[in-house]
Amino acid sequence: MTIPEIQKKIEEGLPGCKVEILDPYRDGVHIKAVVTYNGFNGKGLIEQHRMVYATLKEELKEEIHALALETRSE
Amino acid sequence: MEQELKEKIESLIKSEKVFLFMKGTPEMPQCGFSAGVVSTLKQQGIPFGSFNVLSDMKVREGIKEYTNWPTIPQLYIDGEFVGGHDITVQMAQSGELKKKVS
């Protein structure tokens, strides 16, 4: 799964969110997604991360090896 | 989920005040995120128990379902799910983690 595909999945799952994908090691594997979404307002960190994970439900089972997350509300 | 597996997971979670499901052992973590949580807990001086999910496929899959959280490591305090690597690190930085343990 490519970085643009991951970005697209998150954007589709959380309409109106902003996604920035960082690839600090430039290996396309150990990536970090910074997600800003107004739907995170009033929710705890666990719930925010669960919402992002839900958009990548299938991919997280196999394809995505290491995804770090940072979530922010608008 | 099988009752037996659920009971095993619950007894692990409650076996220590702070409990970590991780890949590998605290001495030899097998994944960068697991290593990150171990070093965070050590830096904060927080004692913890752990379970190596690589040693038991049933627990490895079961814990994801039990908590509705798709990744490992997973940290629990007082039997309650706290988060994965990113949340743990963030809570350590803000001082919240230590507060939760004390």
Backbone of each chain as nested JSON, in Angstrom:
{
  "chains": [
    {"id": "A", "residues": [
      {"number": 1, "name": "MET", "atoms": {"N": [0.831, -1.19, 0.0], "CA": [0.0, 0.0, 0.0], "C": [0.875, 1.252, 0.0]}},
      {"number": 2, "name": "THR", "atoms": {"N": [0.565, 2.171, -0.9], "CA": [1.409, 3.351, -1.019], "C": [0.916, 4.462, -0.08]}},
      {"number": 3, "name": "ILE", "atoms": {"N": [1.781, 5.416, 0.161], "CA": [1.432, 6.522, 1.043], "C": [0.208, 7.297, 0.528]}},
      {"number": 4, "name": "PRO", "atoms": {"N": [0.134, 7.623, -0.787], "CA": [-1.082, 8.306, -1.263], "C": [-2.349, 7.477, -1.041]}},
      {"number": 5, "name": "GLU", "atoms": {"N": [-2.25, 6.164, -1.137], "CA": [-3.429, 5.315, -0.904], "C": [-3.879, 5.374, 0.548]}},
      {"number": 6, "name": "ILE", "atoms": {"N": [-2.924, 5.356, 1.46], "CA": [-3.253, 5.454, 2.886], "C": [-3.92, 6.799, 3.157]}},
      {"number": 7, "name": "GLN", "atoms": {"N": [-3.331, 7.846, 2.594], "CA": [-3.881, 9.188, 2.785], "C": [-5.316, 9.265, 2.277]}},
      {"number": 8, "name": "LYS", "atoms": {"N": [-5.56, 8.681, 1.1], "CA": [-6.881, 8.72, 0.493], "C": [-7.9, 7.983, 1.372]}},
      {"number": 9, "name": "LYS", "atoms": {"N": [-7.507, 6.83, 1.882], "CA": [-8.403, 6.043, 2.744], "C": [-8.836, 6.838, 3.973]}},
      {"number": 10, "name": "ILE", "atoms": {"N": [-7.873, 7.494, 4.611], "CA": [-8.195, 8.268, 5.814], "C": [-9.109, 9.439, 5.44]}},
      {"number": 11, "name": "GLU", "atoms": {"N": [-8.785, 10.109, 4.326], "CA": [-9.598, 11.266, 3.914], "C": [-11.03, 10.861, 3.582]}},
      {"number": 12, "name": "GLU", "atoms": {"N": [-11.171, 9.694, 2.971], "CA": [-12.521, 9.229, 2.631], "C": [-13.302, 8.846, 3.877]}},
      {"number": 13, "name": "GLY", "atoms": {"N": [-12.601, 8.267, 4.845], "CA": [-13.272, 7.788, 6.046], "C": [-13.658, 8.909, 7.004]}},
      {"number": 14, "name": "LEU", "atoms": {"N": [-12.899, 9.987, 6.976], "CA": [-13.154, 11.113, 7.881], "C": [-13.322, 12.368, 7.024]}},
      {"number": 15, "name": "PRO", "atoms": {"N": [-14.489, 12.559, 6.449], "CA": [-14.673, 13.636, 5.464], "C": [-14.322, 15.01, 6.028]}},
      {"number": 16, "name": "GLY", "atoms": {"N": [-13.526, 15.738, 5.265], "CA": [-13.149, 17.08, 5.667], "C": [-11.903, 17.141, 6.526]}},
      {"number": 17, "name": "CYS", "atoms": {"N": [-11.314, 15.991, 6.8], "CA": [-10.111, 16.002, 7.652], "C": [-8.893, 16.435, 6.837]}},
      {"number": 18, "name": "LYS", "atoms": {"N": [-7.848, 16.823, 7.554], "CA": [-6.569, 17.125, 6.916], "C": [-5.589, 16.03, 7.311]}},
      {"number": 19, "name": "VAL", "atoms": {"N": [-4.917, 15.463, 6.332], "CA": [-3.974, 14.379, 6.62], "C": [-2.599, 14.754, 6.102]}},
      {"number": 20, "name": "GLU", "atoms": {"N": [-1.635, 14.648, 6.973], "CA": [-0.251, 14.826, 6.54], "C": [0.473, 13.52, 6.843]}},
      {"number": 21, "name": "ILE", "atoms": {"N": [1.111, 12.949, 5.826], "CA": [1.836, 11.698, 6.051], "C": [3.328, 11.995, 6.065]}},
      {"number": 22, "name": "LEU", "atoms": {"N": [3.981, 11.552, 7.121], "CA": [5.427, 11.735, 7.242], "C": [6.11, 10.385, 7.067]}},
      {"number": 23, "name": "ASP", "atoms": {"N": [7.219, 10.405, 6.389], "CA": [7.967, 9.174, 6.12], "C": [9.414, 9.424, 6.557]}},
      {"number": 24, "name": "PRO", "atoms": {"N": [9.616, 9.487, 7.893], "CA": [10.898, 10.004, 8.4], "C": [12.12, 9.197, 7.956]}},
      {"number": 25, "name": "TYR", "atoms": {"N": [11.919, 7.901, 7.72], "CA": [13.079, 7.09, 7.312], "C": [13.147, 6.906, 5.802]}},
      {"number": 26, "name": "ARG", "atoms": {"N": [12.185, 7.509, 5.123], "CA": [12.103, 7.393, 3.661], "C": [12.114, 5.941, 3.209]}},
      {"number": 27, "name": "ASP", "atoms": {"N": [11.406, 5.098, 3.972], "CA": [11.316, 3.689, 3.561], "C": [9.891, 3.3, 3.169]}},
      {"number": 28, "name": "GLY", "atoms": {"N": [8.954, 4.254, 3.331], "CA": [7.574, 3.964, 2.973], "C": [6.903, 2.95, 3.875]}},
      {"number": 29, "name": "VAL", "atoms": {"N": [7.57, 2.572, 4.94], "CA": [7.04, 1.528, 5.83], "C": [6.742, 2.08, 7.22]}},
      {"number": 30, "name": "HIS", "atoms": {"N": [7.726, 2.765, 7.776], "CA": [7.525, 3.323, 9.118], "C": [7.006, 4.741, 8.974]}},
      {"number": 31, "name": "ILE", "atoms": {"N": [5.703, 4.842, 8.779], "CA": [5.171, 6.161, 8.472], "C": [4.34, 6.705, 9.63]}},
      {"number": 32, "name": "LYS", "atoms": {"N": [4.145, 8.011, 9.575], "CA": [3.356, 8.661, 10.612], "C": [2.28, 9.499, 9.946]}},
      {"number": 33, "name": "ALA", "atoms": {"N": [1.063, 9.374, 10.428], "CA": [-0.029, 10.182, 9.901], "C": [-0.426, 11.215, 10.945]}},
      {"number": 34, "name": "VAL", "atoms": {"N": [-0.446, 12.469, 10.525], "CA": [-0.94, 13.537, 11.395], "C": [-2.311, 13.925, 10.861]}},
      {"number": 35, "name": "VAL", "atoms": {"N": [-3.334, 13.666, 11.664], "CA": [-4.702, 13.845, 11.188], "C": [-5.391, 14.941, 12.0]}},
      {"number": 36, "name": "THR", "atoms": {"N": [-5.887, 15.943, 11.301], "CA": [-6.645, 17.018, 11.944], "C": [-8.087, 16.92, 11.465]}},
      {"number": 37, "name": "TYR", "atoms": {"N": [-9.007, 16.865, 12.409], "CA": [-10.403, 16.569, 12.034], "C": [-11.337, 17.181, 13.066]}},
      {"number": 38, "name": "ASN", "atoms": {"N": [-12.35, 17.921, 12.608], "CA": [-13.251, 18.541, 13.588], "C": [-14.109, 17.499, 14.316]}},
      {"number": 39, "name": "GLY", "atoms": {"N": [-14.249, 16.316, 13.705], "CA": [-14.99, 15.237, 14.364], "C": [-14.296, 14.683, 15.595]}},
      {"number": 40, "name": "PHE", "atoms": {"N": [-13.041, 15.083, 15.82], "CA": [-12.319, 14.647, 17.022], "C": [-12.713, 15.463, 18.252]}},
      {"number": 41, "name": "ASN", "atoms": {"N": [-13.369, 16.604, 18.012], "CA": [-13.716, 17.496, 19.129], "C": [-14.473, 16.769, 20.22]}},
      {"number": 42, "name": "GLY", "atoms": {"N": [-14.031, 16.933, 21.431], "CA": [-14.743, 16.356, 22.566], "C": [-14.478, 14.874, 22.765]}},
      {"number": 43, "name": "LYS", "atoms": {"N": [-13.621, 14.294, 21.922], "CA": [-13.345, 12.866, 22.073], "C": [-11.961, 12.65, 22.672]}},
      {"number": 44, "name": "GLY", "atoms": {"N": [-11.82, 11.58, 23.429], "CA": [-10.521, 11.246, 24.013], "C": [-9.575, 10.692, 22.966]}},
      {"number": 45, "name": "LEU", "atoms": {"N": [-8.293, 10.612, 23.338], "CA": [-7.277, 10.152, 22.378], "C": [-7.558, 8.748, 21.862]}},
      {"number": 46, "name": "ILE", "atoms": {"N": [-7.995, 7.861, 22.758], "CA": [-8.253, 6.488, 22.328], "C": [-9.316, 6.475, 21.238]}},
      {"number": 47, "name": "GLU", "atoms": {"N": [-10.384, 7.218, 21.476], "CA": [-11.473, 7.26, 20.503], "C": [-11.002, 7.891, 19.187]}},
      {"number": 48, "name": "GLN", "atoms": {"N": [-10.183, 8.936, 19.268], "CA": [-9.666, 9.586, 18.056], "C": [-8.835, 8.612, 17.22]}},
      {"number": 49, "name": "HIS", "atoms": {"N": [-7.967, 7.868, 17.904], "CA": [-7.135, 6.905, 17.176], "C": [-7.995, 5.784, 16.592]}},
      {"number": 50, "name": "ARG", "atoms": {"N": [-9.011, 5.368, 17.369], "CA": [-9.893, 4.311, 16.861], "C": [-10.586, 4.752, 15.574]}},
      {"number": 51, "name": "MET", "atoms": {"N": [-10.955, 6.031, 15.515], "CA": [-11.644, 6.539, 14.319], "C": [-10.721, 6.478, 13.098]}},
      {"number": 52, "name": "VAL", "atoms": {"N": [-9.442, 6.79, 13.301], "CA": [-8.496, 6.699, 12.178], "C": [-8.258, 5.23, 11.812]}},
      {"number": 53, "name": "TYR", "atoms": {"N": [-8.057, 4.407, 12.827], "CA": [-7.835, 2.982, 12.559], "C": [-9.002, 2.373, 11.784]}},
      {"number": 54, "name": "ALA", "atoms": {"N": [-10.217, 2.835, 12.097], "CA": [-11.4, 2.268, 11.443], "C": [-11.364, 2.503, 9.932]}},
      {"number": 55, "name": "THR", "atoms": {"N": [-10.73, 3.585, 9.495], "CA": [-10.66, 3.854, 8.054], "C": [-9.668, 2.926, 7.359]}},
      {"number": 56, "name": "LEU", "atoms": {"N": [-8.824, 2.289, 8.142], "CA": [-7.778, 1.414, 7.587], "C": [-7.912, -0.006, 8.134]}},
      {"number": 57, "name": "LYS", "atoms": {"N": [-9.151, -0.387, 8.402], "CA": [-9.415, -1.631, 9.105], "C": [-8.722, -2.835, 8.452]}},
      {"number": 58, "name": "GLU", "atoms": {"N": [-8.961, -3.013, 7.162], "CA": [-8.398, -4.177, 6.466], "C": [-6.889, -4.07, 6.324]}},
      {"number": 59, "name": "GLU", "atoms": {"N": [-6.444, -2.862, 5.986], "CA": [-5.02, -2.658, 5.711], "C": [-4.155, -2.918, 6.938]}},
      {"number": 60, "name": "LEU", "atoms": {"N": [-4.708, -2.606, 8.114], "CA": [-3.908, -2.76, 9.333], "C": [-3.691, -4.229, 9.683]}},
      {"number": 61, "name": "LYS", "atoms": {"N": [-4.548, -5.087, 9.152], "CA": [-4.389, -6.512, 9.468], "C": [-3.113, -7.068, 8.854]}},
      {"number": 62, "name": "GLU", "atoms": {"N": [-2.796, -6.62, 7.655], "CA": [-1.675, -7.225, 6.949], "C": [-0.665, -6.214, 6.413]}},
      {"number": 63, "name": "GLU", "atoms": {"N": [-1.196, -5.275, 5.615], "CA": [-0.284, -4.528, 4.75], "C": [0.536, -3.454, 5.455]}},
      {"number": 64, "name": "ILE", "atoms": {"N": [-0.113, -2.803, 6.428], "CA": [0.599, -1.695, 7.061], "C": [1.414, -2.236, 8.216]}},
      {"number": 65, "name": "HIS", "atoms": {"N": [2.697, -2.058, 8.124], "CA": [3.572, -2.618, 9.148], "C": [3.643, -1.714, 10.376]}},
      {"number": 66, "name": "ALA", "atoms": {"N": [3.849, -0.447, 10.141], "CA": [4.052, 0.444, 11.277], "C": [3.49, 1.822, 10.964]}},
      {"number": 67, "name": "LEU", "atoms": {"N": [2.42, 2.153, 11.634], "CA": [1.798, 3.458, 11.433], "C": [1.734, 4.187, 12.773]}},
      {"number": 68, "name": "ALA", "atoms": {"N": [2.456, 5.288, 12.854], "CA": [2.352, 6.119, 14.047], "C": [1.262, 7.159, 13.795]}},
      {"number": 69, "name": "LEU", "atoms": {"N": [0.56, 7.529, 14.84], "CA": [-0.558, 8.455, 14.675], "C": [-0.424, 9.663, 15.579]}},
      {"number": 70, "name": "GLU", "atoms": {"N": [-0.788, 10.807, 15.031], "CA": [-0.967, 11.983, 15.876], "C": [-2.293, 12.588, 15.442]}},
      {"number": 71, "name": "THR", "atoms": {"N": [-3.184, 12.783, 16.401], "CA": [-4.499, 13.316, 16.043], "C": [-4.713, 14.661, 16.721]}},
      {"number": 72, "name": "ARG", "atoms": {"N": [-5.351, 15.543, 15.99], "CA": [-5.65, 16.883, 16.529], "C": [-7.062, 17.261, 16.116]}},
      {"number": 73, "name": "SER", "atoms": {"N": [-7.729, 17.963, 16.991], "CA": [-9.034, 18.47, 16.584], "C": [-8.864, 19.903, 16.097]}},
      {"number": 74, "name": "GLU", "atoms": {"N": [-9.811, 20.349, 15.315], "CA": [-9.693, 21.69, 14.719], "C": [-10.145, 22.761, 15.691]}}
    ]},
    {"id": "B", "residues": [
      {"number": 1, "name": "MET", "atoms": {"N": [-15.551, -14.359, 21.114], "CA": [-14.254, -14.824, 21.635], "C": [-14.477, -15.939, 22.659]}},
      {"number": 2, "name": "GLU", "atoms": {"N": [-13.604, -16.953, 22.604], "CA": [-13.699, -18.061, 23.573], "C": [-13.592, -17.545, 25.009]}},
      {"number": 3, "name": "GLN", "atoms": {"N": [-14.384, -18.129, 25.864], "CA": [-14.386, -17.717, 27.272], "C": [-12.997, -17.893, 27.905]}},
      {"number": 4, "name": "GLU", "atoms": {"N": [-12.363, -18.998, 27.559], "CA": [-11.053, -19.319, 28.146], "C": [-10.008, -18.25, 27.796]}},
      {"number": 5, "name": "LEU", "atoms": {"N": [-10.037, -17.839, 26.519], "CA": [-9.094, -16.817, 26.052], "C": [-9.388, -15.48, 26.735]}},
      {"number": 6, "name": "LYS", "atoms": {"N": [-10.663, -15.156, 26.825], "CA": [-11.063, -13.906, 27.464], "C": [-10.599, -13.866, 28.923]}},
      {"number": 7, "name": "GLU", "atoms": {"N": [-10.774, -14.993, 29.591], "CA": [-10.353, -15.05, 31.002], "C": [-8.843, -14.923, 31.135]}},
      {"number": 8, "name": "LYS", "atoms": {"N": [-8.122, -15.537, 30.188], "CA": [-6.662, -15.438, 30.22], "C": [-6.226, -13.982, 30.046]}},
      {"number": 9, "name": "ILE", "atoms": {"N": [-6.828, -13.306, 29.081], "CA": [-6.487, -11.902, 28.823], "C": [-6.825, -11.047, 30.054]}},
      {"number": 10, "name": "GLU", "atoms": {"N": [-7.994, -11.271, 30.616], "CA": [-8.391, -10.467, 31.774], "C": [-7.482, -10.708, 32.977]}},
      {"number": 11, "name": "SER", "atoms": {"N": [-7.072, -11.955, 33.165], "CA": [-6.21, -12.21, 34.319], "C": [-4.821, -11.604, 34.106]}},
      {"number": 12, "name": "LEU", "atoms": {"N": [-4.366, -11.568, 32.845], "CA": [-3.086, -10.899, 32.554], "C": [-3.188, -9.404, 32.853]}},
      {"number": 13, "name": "ILE", "atoms": {"N": [-4.239, -8.788, 32.34], "CA": [-4.423, -7.342, 32.5], "C": [-4.459, -6.953, 33.979]}},
      {"number": 14, "name": "LYS", "atoms": {"N": [-5.067, -7.827, 34.787], "CA": [-5.215, -7.496, 36.207], "C": [-4.06, -7.987, 37.065]}},
      {"number": 15, "name": "SER", "atoms": {"N": [-3.08, -8.658, 36.434], "CA": [-1.997, -9.262, 37.22], "C": [-1.027, -8.222, 37.782]}},
      {"number": 16, "name": "GLU", "atoms": {"N": [-0.969, -7.046, 37.158], "CA": [-0.096, -5.968, 37.65], "C": [-0.826, -4.651, 37.455]}},
      {"number": 17, "name": "LYS", "atoms": {"N": [-0.457, -3.684, 38.273], "CA": [-1.091, -2.36, 38.146], "C": [-0.886, -1.783, 36.74]}},
      {"number": 18, "name": "VAL", "atoms": {"N": [0.345, -1.933, 36.238], "CA": [0.654, -1.48, 34.88], "C": [1.05, -2.704, 34.063]}},
      {"number": 19, "name": "PHE", "atoms": {"N": [0.346, -2.94, 32.969], "CA": [0.603, -4.153, 32.2], "C": [0.68, -3.848, 30.713]}},
      {"number": 20, "name": "LEU", "atoms": {"N": [1.687, -4.444, 30.073], "CA": [1.941, -4.155, 28.662], "C": [1.896, -5.425, 27.818]}},
      {"number": 21, "name": "PHE", "atoms": {"N": [1.071, -5.404, 26.789], "CA": [1.132, -6.44, 25.755], "C": [2.081, -5.923, 24.689]}},
      {"number": 22, "name": "MET", "atoms": {"N": [3.133, -6.692, 24.411], "CA": [4.16, -6.192, 23.504], "C": [4.695, -7.303, 22.617]}},
      {"number": 23, "name": "LYS", "atoms": {"N": [5.447, -6.895, 21.593], "CA": [6.157, -7.866, 20.77], "C": [7.57, -7.993, 21.315]}},
      {"number": 24, "name": "GLY", "atoms": {"N": [7.9, -9.187, 21.786], "CA": [9.192, -9.407, 22.418], "C": [9.091, -9.209, 23.92]}},
      {"number": 25, "name": "THR", "atoms": {"N": [10.231, -9.057, 24.55], "CA": [10.291, -8.877, 26.002], "C": [10.905, -7.509, 26.309]}},
      {"number": 26, "name": "PRO", "atoms": {"N": [10.71, -7.017, 27.544], "CA": [11.322, -5.713, 27.876], "C": [12.837, -5.723, 27.646]}},
      {"number": 27, "name": "GLU", "atoms": {"N": [13.473, -6.873, 27.857], "CA": [14.922, -6.975, 27.64], "C": [15.25, -6.991, 26.149]}},
      {"number": 28, "name": "MET", "atoms": {"N": [14.362, -7.593, 25.363], "CA": [14.622, -7.711, 23.937], "C": [13.337, -7.494, 23.129]}},
      {"number": 29, "name": "PRO", "atoms": {"N": [12.933, -6.229, 22.984], "CA": [11.719, -5.937, 22.212], "C": [11.926, -6.305, 20.735]}},
      {"number": 30, "name": "GLN", "atoms": {"N": [10.847, -6.762, 20.1], "CA": [10.948, -7.2, 18.7], "C": [10.286, -6.22, 17.737]}},
      {"number": 31, "name": "CYS", "atoms": {"N": [9.977, -5.04, 18.223], "CA": [9.352, -4.046, 17.341], "C": [9.648, -2.669, 17.916]}},
      {"number": 32, "name": "GLY", "atoms": {"N": [9.806, -1.706, 17.034], "CA": [10.196, -0.369, 17.459], "C": [9.195, 0.289, 18.396]}},
      {"number": 33, "name": "PHE", "atoms": {"N": [7.912, 0.057, 18.147], "CA": [6.887, 0.675, 18.988], "C": [6.871, 0.044, 20.377]}},
      {"number": 34, "name": "SER", "atoms": {"N": [7.044, -1.289, 20.43], "CA": [7.121, -1.95, 21.734], "C": [8.335, -1.44, 22.504]}},
      {"number": 35, "name": "ALA", "atoms": {"N": [9.457, -1.325, 21.816], "CA": [10.675, -0.804, 22.444], "C": [10.439, 0.61, 22.96]}},
      {"number": 36, "name": "GLY", "atoms": {"N": [9.683, 1.394, 22.199], "CA": [9.403, 2.775, 22.581], "C": [8.598, 2.864, 23.867]}},
      {"number": 37, "name": "VAL", "atoms": {"N": [7.606, 1.997, 24.015], "CA": [6.794, 2.034, 25.241], "C": [7.62, 1.559, 26.429]}},
      {"number": 38, "name": "VAL", "atoms": {"N": [8.425, 0.495, 26.237], "CA": [9.275, 0.0, 27.324], "C": [10.217, 1.097, 27.8]}},
      {"number": 39, "name": "SER", "atoms": {"N": [10.856, 1.79, 26.871], "CA": [11.817, 2.805, 27.313], "C": [11.105, 3.992, 27.95]}},
      {"number": 40, "name": "THR", "atoms": {"N": [9.906, 4.291, 27.483], "CA": [9.119, 5.365, 28.112], "C": [8.786, 5.008, 29.559]}},
      {"number": 41, "name": "LEU", "atoms": {"N": [8.308, 3.785, 29.781], "CA": [7.954, 3.37, 31.145], "C": [9.196, 3.366, 32.04]}},
      {"number": 42, "name": "LYS", "atoms": {"N": [10.314, 2.902, 31.507], "CA": [11.545, 2.868, 32.299], "C": [12.012, 4.273, 32.652]}},
      {"number": 43, "name": "GLN", "atoms": {"N": [11.961, 5.162, 31.661], "CA": [12.364, 6.553, 31.913], "C": [11.526, 7.197, 33.007]}},
      {"number": 44, "name": "GLN", "atoms": {"N": [10.251, 6.824, 33.031], "CA": [9.338, 7.407, 34.02], "C": [9.429, 6.692, 35.362]}},
      {"number": 45, "name": "GLY", "atoms": {"N": [10.238, 5.623, 35.402], "CA": [10.378, 4.868, 36.645], "C": [9.106, 4.121, 37.021]}},
      {"number": 46, "name": "ILE", "atoms": {"N": [8.369, 3.669, 36.038], "CA": [7.117, 2.966, 36.287], "C": [7.328, 1.457, 36.133]}},
      {"number": 47, "name": "PRO", "atoms": {"N": [7.156, 0.693, 37.223], "CA": [7.284, -0.765, 37.09], "C": [6.089, -1.347, 36.34]}},
      {"number": 48, "name": "PHE", "atoms": {"N": [6.301, -2.413, 35.583], "CA": [5.202, -2.98, 34.797], "C": [5.417, -4.467, 34.539]}},
      {"number": 49, "name": "GLY", "atoms": {"N": [4.309, -5.148, 34.328], "CA": [4.364, -6.526, 33.87], "C": [4.153, -6.543, 32.37]}},
      {"number": 50, "name": "SER", "atoms": {"N": [4.559, -7.64, 31.713], "CA": [4.381, -7.67, 30.265], "C": [4.109, -9.079, 29.768]}},
      {"number": 51, "name": "PHE", "atoms": {"N": [3.537, -9.132, 28.573], "CA": [3.3, -10.404, 27.908], "C": [3.779, -10.288, 26.472]}},
      {"number": 52, "name": "ASN", "atoms": {"N": [4.545, -11.293, 26.028], "CA": [5.061, -11.303, 24.664], "C": [4.036, -11.968, 23.74]}},
      {"number": 53, "name": "VAL", "atoms": {"N": [3.357, -11.16, 22.934], "CA": [2.291, -11.712, 22.077], "C": [2.846, -12.622, 20.977]}},
      {"number": 54, "name": "LEU", "atoms": {"N": [4.143, -12.493, 20.707], "CA": [4.736, -13.36, 19.682], "C": [4.823, -14.809, 20.168]}},
      {"number": 55, "name": "SER", "atoms": {"N": [4.663, -14.991, 21.475], "CA": [4.74, -16.342, 22.028], "C": [3.377, -17.033, 22.01]}},
      {"number": 56, "name": "ASP", "atoms": {"N": [2.325, -16.329, 21.667], "CA": [0.985, -16.901, 21.742], "C": [0.073, -16.225, 20.717]}},
      {"number": 57, "name": "MET", "atoms": {"N": [-0.139, -16.903, 19.617], "CA": [-0.93, -16.357, 18.511], "C": [-2.363, -16.02, 18.95]}},
      {"number": 58, "name": "LYS", "atoms": {"N": [-2.913, -16.843, 19.835], "CA": [-4.3, -16.617, 20.271], "C": [-4.422, -15.306, 21.047]}},
      {"number": 59, "name": "VAL", "atoms": {"N": [-3.482, -15.074, 21.936], "CA": [-3.503, -13.817, 22.698], "C": [-3.22, -12.648, 21.759]}},
      {"number": 60, "name": "ARG", "atoms": {"N": [-2.314, -12.864, 20.803], "CA": [-1.952, -11.795, 19.872], "C": [-3.178, -11.287, 19.11]}},
      {"number": 61, "name": "GLU", "atoms": {"N": [-4.007, -12.189, 18.633], "CA": [-5.213, -11.785, 17.918], "C": [-6.329, -11.4, 18.894]}},
      {"number": 62, "name": "GLY", "atoms": {"N": [-6.403, -12.153, 19.999], "CA": [-7.48, -11.948, 20.961], "C": [-7.465, -10.578, 21.607]}},
      {"number": 63, "name": "ILE", "atoms": {"N": [-6.27, -10.074, 21.901], "CA": [-6.188, -8.792, 22.602], "C": [-6.675, -7.655, 21.705]}},
      {"number": 64, "name": "LYS", "atoms": {"N": [-6.487, -7.824, 20.381], "CA": [-6.963, -6.795, 19.447], "C": [-8.487, -6.735, 19.465]}},
      {"number": 65, "name": "GLU", "atoms": {"N": [-9.091, -7.904, 19.504], "CA": [-10.544, -7.982, 19.516], "C": [-11.099, -7.525, 20.871]}},
      {"number": 66, "name": "TYR", "atoms": {"N": [-10.451, -7.982, 21.93], "CA": [-10.911, -7.685, 23.285], "C": [-11.049, -6.174, 23.509]}},
      {"number": 67, "name": "THR", "atoms": {"N": [-10.054, -5.432, 23.024], "CA": [-10.007, -3.992, 23.281], "C": [-10.515, -3.181, 22.095]}},
      {"number": 68, "name": "ASN", "atoms": {"N": [-10.788, -3.849, 20.975], "CA": [-11.137, -3.145, 19.758], "C": [-10.044, -2.131, 19.392]}},
      {"number": 69, "name": "TRP", "atoms": {"N": [-8.833, -2.662, 19.328], "CA": [-7.655, -1.841, 19.01], "C": [-6.755, -2.696, 18.114]}},
      {"number": 70, "name": "PRO", "atoms": {"N": [-6.446, -2.233, 16.905], "CA": [-5.859, -3.151, 15.92], "C": [-4.359, -3.366, 16.013]}},
      {"number": 71, "name": "THR", "atoms": {"N": [-3.703, -2.659, 16.918], "CA": [-2.24, -2.758, 16.927], "C": [-1.703, -3.111, 18.31]}},
      {"number": 72, "name": "ILE", "atoms": {"N": [-0.472, -3.577, 18.324], "CA": [0.253, -3.901, 19.55], "C": [1.564, -3.138, 19.468]}},
      {"number": 73, "name": "PRO", "atoms": {"N": [2.047, -2.51, 20.503], "CA": [1.759, -2.681, 21.938], "C": [0.441, -2.057, 22.415]}},
      {"number": 74, "name": "GLN", "atoms": {"N": [-0.007, -2.576, 23.557], "CA": [-1.179, -2.032, 24.253], "C": [-0.856, -1.953, 25.738]}},
      {"number": 75, "name": "LEU", "atoms": {"N": [-1.115, -0.772, 26.306], "CA": [-0.807, -0.546, 27.718], "C": [-2.09, -0.449, 28.553]}},
      {"number": 76, "name": "TYR", "atoms": {"N": [-2.06, -1.096, 29.713], "CA": [-3.202, -1.078, 30.634], "C": [-2.746, -0.591, 32.006]}},
      {"number": 77, "name": "ILE", "atoms": {"N": [-3.553, 0.246, 32.634], "CA": [-3.29, 0.678, 34.009], "C": [-4.548, 0.429, 34.821]}},
      {"number": 78, "name": "ASP", "atoms": {"N": [-4.377, -0.237, 35.952], "CA": [-5.531, -0.604, 36.795], "C": [-6.61, -1.329, 35.978]}},
      {"number": 79, "name": "GLY", "atoms": {"N": [-6.177, -2.192, 35.083], "CA": [-7.113, -2.983, 34.298], "C": [-7.791, -2.234, 33.169]}},
      {"number": 80, "name": "GLU", "atoms": {"N": [-7.403, -0.972, 32.982], "CA": [-8.068, -0.148, 31.969], "C": [-7.115, 0.134, 30.805]}},
      {"number": 81, "name": "PHE", "atoms": {"N": [-7.607, 0.038, 29.581], "CA": [-6.79, 0.309, 28.403], "C": [-6.405, 1.785, 28.341]}},
      {"number": 82, "name": "VAL", "atoms": {"N": [-5.111, 2.032, 28.199], "CA": [-4.608, 3.413, 28.18], "C": [-4.317, 3.872, 26.755]}},
      {"number": 83, "name": "GLY", "atoms": {"N": [-3.778, 2.961, 25.943], "CA": [-3.475, 3.338, 24.568], "C": [-2.333, 2.525, 23.999]}},
      {"number": 84, "name": "GLY", "atoms": {"N": [-1.966, 2.88, 22.766], "CA": [-0.825, 2.256, 22.111], "C": [0.42, 3.118, 22.307]}},
      {"number": 85, "name": "HIS", "atoms": {"N": [1.37, 2.965, 21.412], "CA": [2.648, 3.668, 21.54], "C": [2.492, 5.195, 21.562]}},
      {"number": 86, "name": "ASP", "atoms": {"N": [1.755, 5.705, 20.595], "CA": [1.699, 7.172, 20.441], "C": [1.033, 7.851, 21.633]}},
      {"number": 87, "name": "ILE", "atoms": {"N": [-0.077, 7.254, 22.099], "CA": [-0.797, 7.838, 23.237], "C": [0.061, 7.753, 24.498]}},
      {"number": 88, "name": "THR", "atoms": {"N": [0.735, 6.624, 24.681], "CA": [1.589, 6.456, 25.868], "C": [2.691, 7.516, 25.91]}},
      {"number": 89, "name": "VAL", "atoms": {"N": [3.334, 7.714, 24.768], "CA": [4.426, 8.695, 24.708], "C": [3.887, 10.1, 24.972]}},
      {"number": 90, "name": "GLN", "atoms": {"N": [2.758, 10.388, 24.36], "CA": [2.148, 11.717, 24.544], "C": [1.766, 11.954, 26.009]}},
      {"number": 91, "name": "MET", "atoms": {"N": [1.221, 10.928, 26.652], "CA": [0.825, 11.063, 28.055], "C": [2.032, 11.167, 28.974]}},
      {"number": 92, "name": "ALA", "atoms": {"N": [3.122, 10.518, 28.595], "CA": [4.35, 10.628, 29.39], "C": [4.875, 12.057, 29.312]}},
      {"number": 93, "name": "GLN", "atoms": {"N": [4.838, 12.626, 28.108], "CA": [5.356, 13.988, 27.92], "C": [4.534, 15.009, 28.709]}},
      {"number": 94, "name": "SER", "atoms": {"N": [3.247, 14.787, 28.794], "CA": [2.386, 15.765, 29.477], "C": [2.334, 15.537, 30.987]}},
      {"number": 95, "name": "GLY", "atoms": {"N": [2.944, 14.421, 31.44], "CA": [2.931, 14.137, 32.872], "C": [1.7, 13.354, 33.318]}},
      {"number": 96, "name": "GLU", "atoms": {"N": [0.811, 13.115, 32.393], "CA": [-0.444, 12.452, 32.712], "C": [-0.237, 10.986, 33.096]}},
      {"number": 97, "name": "LEU", "atoms": {"N": [0.757, 10.378, 32.47], "CA": [0.997, 8.945, 32.706], "C": [1.371, 8.693, 34.165]}},
      {"number": 98, "name": "LYS", "atoms": {"N": [2.302, 9.496, 34.663], "CA": [2.744, 9.343, 36.06], "C": [1.588, 9.55, 37.017]}},
      {"number": 99, "name": "LYS", "atoms": {"N": [0.744, 10.516, 36.692], "CA": [-0.407, 10.815, 37.542], "C": [-1.344, 9.613, 37.605]}},
      {"number": 100, "name": "LYS", "atoms": {"N": [-1.523, 8.984, 36.467], "CA": [-2.424, 7.842, 36.377], "C": [-1.912, 6.659, 37.209]}},
      {"number": 101, "name": "VAL", "atoms": {"N": [-0.607, 6.55, 37.293], "CA": [-0.008, 5.406, 37.991], "C": [0.027, 5.613, 39.492]}},
      {"number": 102, "name": "SER", "atoms": {"N": [0.156, 6.873, 39.907], "CA": [0.342, 7.121, 41.339], "C": [-0.954, 6.958, 42.112]}}
    ]}
  ]
}
